[in-house]
Amino acid sequence: MSEPILKALIQLFALISDIHDNTGISSRGKDIVRLFLSRHLNNELVIRYMEMFDEYLVLYRSENITKGSIKDRKHTSLTAMRILAICEKINEELHQKQKLYVIVQLIDFILFSAEITENELDFLETVSAAFNIPQTEYQNIKSFILNSVNDIPEKNRVMIIDNKNECEQKEVKHLYRENLKGRIFLLHIGDFYNLIY
């Protein structure tokens, strides 16, 4: 992944952090960003990009903005413009498979906050649309990570692997494994890969 793309992704993580909470990001949120970076970079670069993440947090952080005020609306509009500009840069360099990976990482990021807000869901929707991810595909991914199998629009893209002879969801694919303890859920995304939870 190129430096401009990594910088753009760091900006997206900082923007979604700003959307969620202007009192500071949780250590869990920083751990998610660090984990994402460590999958792609060496330790020295992880430290550098984490510092960049902190700088963007300070830049985007809004202080003393009253919800519903003119300042709040201007800040929301500015955030939306930043998101679209960043996504445009990402679209130039990433393949669709990589953009799906980014969406999954962003959903994982918000999953670990105490409460998922409407603004965060709007943020994800905006990024998904900017990445040209079909709406049903996005809904499948979002529901798979945030909700349950019952909420996934295309249940035929789901496979459950467990030690039960039958699956209670009839539209879902099922694979029996006698010695498996627990359940493995797979979601087939596009023609690219599966999500496993």
Secondary structure by P-SEA (a helix, b strand, c coil): ccaaaaaaaaaaaaaaaaacccccccaaaaaaaaaaaaacccaaaaaaaaaaaaaaaaaacccccccccaaaaaaaaaaaaaaaaaaaaaaacccaaaaaaaaaaaaaaacccccccaaaaaaaaaaaaaacccaaaaaaaaaacccccccccccccbbbbccccccccccbbbbbbccccbbbbbbbcccbbbbcc
